[in-house]
């Protein structure tokens, strides 16, 4: 009711425009046909699976998301305290990983890994206490429901100077 679906059966994906917010996102489904009947809007993909687009019923999908190297404060060591992923999902099985390094092109090592199963209603907090590093990468991987949205990640950190917290 609040989305505009832009699709072509020759492409392996379609675009969804969320009208209230104006956000445009990509859905990894190739819709071959759409049939509207009453309160239901049915779509069929190339594998002949049928989805109710109003309820976003469909199979779960795999995601792999990793950020570019993040430098929180230029030329300063920082210690991560908390990361809050702003996201929603009716069902997911995710692994949240935080990697760190002293150089942007250096070898990143895992400083935190956690697992989440179930639904996420608005945010997914990850609380950690890391050693001080200059560069961080955030990663999410796993299986998510078709209605999953990820908006951003909020970071809480402390600046470390001369091995003392400021």
C-alpha positions as CSV (number, residue, x, y, z in Angstrom):
1,X,0.0,0.0,0.0
2,X,2.9,2.4,0.7
3,X,5.4,1.0,-1.9
4,X,5.9,1.3,-5.6
5,X,7.5,-1.8,-7.2
6,X,9.7,-1.2,-10.3
7,X,10.4,-4.6,-12.0
8,X,11.3,-6.2,-15.3
9,X,11.3,-9.9,-15.8
10,X,14.7,-9.7,-17.6
11,X,16.5,-8.5,-14.4
12,X,17.4,-10.7,-11.4
13,X,16.1,-8.0,-9.0
14,X,13.5,-5.2,-8.7
15,X,13.5,-1.8,-7.1
16,X,11.1,-0.8,-4.3
17,X,10.2,2.9,-3.6
18,X,8.9,3.4,-0.1
19,X,6.5,6.3,-0.7
20,X,6.2,7.8,2.9
21,X,10.0,8.0,3.4
22,X,11.2,8.3,-0.3
23,X,13.8,5.5,0.2
24,X,14.6,3.4,-2.8
25,X,15.9,-0.1,-2.1
26,X,16.7,-3.2,-4.1
27,X,14.9,-6.5,-3.6
28,X,16.8,-9.6,-4.9
29,X,13.8,-11.1,-6.6
30,X,13.0,-11.3,-10.3
31,X,9.3,-10.8,-10.6
32,X,7.8,-12.4,-13.7
33,X,4.2,-11.5,-13.2
34,X,2.0,-9.6,-10.7
35,X,-1.7,-10.3,-10.1
36,X,-3.9,-8.1,-7.8
37,X,-7.0,-9.6,-6.3
38,X,-8.8,-8.0,-3.4
39,X,-6.5,-7.4,-0.4
40,X,-3.7,-9.5,-1.9
41,X,-1.0,-8.5,-4.5
42,X,0.6,-11.7,-5.7
43,X,4.0,-11.9,-7.5
44,X,5.6,-14.9,-9.2
45,X,9.4,-15.1,-9.7
46,X,11.3,-17.1,-12.3
47,X,11.4,-20.2,-10.0
48,X,7.5,-20.1,-10.0
49,X,7.4,-19.2,-6.3
50,X,4.5,-17.0,-5.4
51,X,4.8,-14.1,-2.9
52,X,2.1,-11.9,-1.3
53,X,3.8,-8.5,-1.7
54,X,1.5,-6.9,0.9
55,X,2.7,-9.3,3.6
56,X,6.2,-9.8,2.2
57,X,5.8,-13.6,2.5
58,X,8.7,-15.4,0.9
59,X,11.8,-17.3,1.6
60,X,14.7,-16.0,3.7
61,X,17.8,-14.7,2.0
62,X,21.5,-14.7,2.8
63,X,23.3,-11.4,3.4
64,X,26.9,-10.5,3.7
65,X,27.6,-6.9,4.8
66,X,31.0,-5.4,5.7
67,X,31.9,-1.8,6.0
68,X,35.0,0.0,4.6
69,X,37.7,0.7,7.2
70,X,36.3,3.2,9.7
71,X,38.6,5.7,11.4
72,X,36.6,7.2,14.3
73,X,39.1,10.0,15.2
74,X,42.0,10.9,12.8
75,X,45.4,9.6,13.9
76,X,44.1,8.6,17.4
77,X,43.5,5.3,19.0
78,X,39.9,4.6,20.0
79,X,38.2,2.0,22.1
80,X,34.8,0.8,21.0
81,X,32.1,0.5,23.7
82,X,28.8,-0.2,21.8
83,X,27.5,-0.5,18.3
84,X,23.7,-0.3,17.7
85,X,22.5,-1.5,14.3
86,X,19.3,0.3,13.4
87,X,17.4,-2.4,11.7
88,X,14.2,-4.4,11.6
89,X,13.5,-8.0,10.7
90,X,10.6,-10.4,11.5
91,X,13.1,-13.3,11.6
92,X,16.9,-13.5,11.3
93,X,19.8,-15.7,12.2
94,X,22.8,-13.2,12.1
95,X,26.4,-13.1,13.1
96,X,27.7,-9.6,14.0
97,X,31.5,-9.3,13.8
98,X,33.8,-6.4,14.6
99,X,37.3,-6.4,13.2
100,X,40.1,-4.0,14.1
101,X,43.6,-3.0,12.8
102,X,46.2,-0.3,13.4
103,X,46.6,0.4,9.6
104,X,43.7,0.7,7.0
105,X,45.3,-1.8,4.7
106,X,46.7,-4.0,7.5
107,X,45.6,-7.3,8.8
108,X,42.3,-7.0,10.6
109,X,41.6,-9.3,13.5
110,X,38.3,-10.2,15.1
111,X,37.8,-8.4,18.4
112,X,34.1,-9.4,18.9
113,X,31.7,-11.9,17.4
114,X,28.1,-12.5,18.5
115,X,25.1,-14.4,17.3
116,X,21.5,-13.3,17.1
117,X,18.4,-15.5,16.3
118,X,14.8,-14.3,16.3
119,X,13.2,-11.0,15.4
120,X,14.7,-7.5,15.6
121,X,12.4,-4.6,16.4
122,X,14.2,-1.3,15.6
123,X,17.7,-1.9,16.8
124,X,20.3,-4.5,17.5
125,X,22.7,-3.5,20.3
126,X,26.2,-5.0,20.4
127,X,28.1,-4.1,23.7
128,X,31.8,-4.6,23.7
129,X,35.0,-3.4,25.4
130,X,37.8,-3.5,22.9
131,X,41.5,-2.8,23.0
132,X,42.4,0.6,21.4
133,X,42.7,0.5,17.6
134,X,42.8,3.1,14.8
135,X,40.6,1.3,12.3
136,X,37.5,-0.8,12.6
137,X,35.2,-2.8,10.2
138,X,31.7,-3.9,11.0
139,X,30.2,-7.0,9.5
140,X,26.8,-8.7,9.5
141,X,26.2,-12.1,7.9
142,X,23.5,-14.7,8.0
143,X,20.0,-15.4,6.9
144,X,17.2,-12.7,7.1
145,X,13.5,-12.5,6.3
146,X,12.4,-10.6,3.1
147,X,11.1,-7.7,5.2
148,X,14.5,-6.9,6.7
149,X,15.8,-3.3,6.6
150,X,19.1,-1.9,7.8
151,X,19.4,1.8,8.1
152,X,22.7,2.6,9.9
153,X,25.0,1.8,12.8
154,X,25.6,4.1,15.8
155,X,29.0,3.8,17.5
156,X,29.9,4.7,21.1
157,X,33.7,4.9,21.7
158,X,36.4,6.4,23.9
159,X,39.5,8.2,22.8
160,X,42.8,6.8,24.1
161,X,45.8,9.1,24.4
162,X,49.2,7.9,26.0
163,X,47.4,4.8,27.2
164,X,45.0,6.9,29.3
165,X,41.3,7.4,28.6
166,X,40.3,11.0,27.9
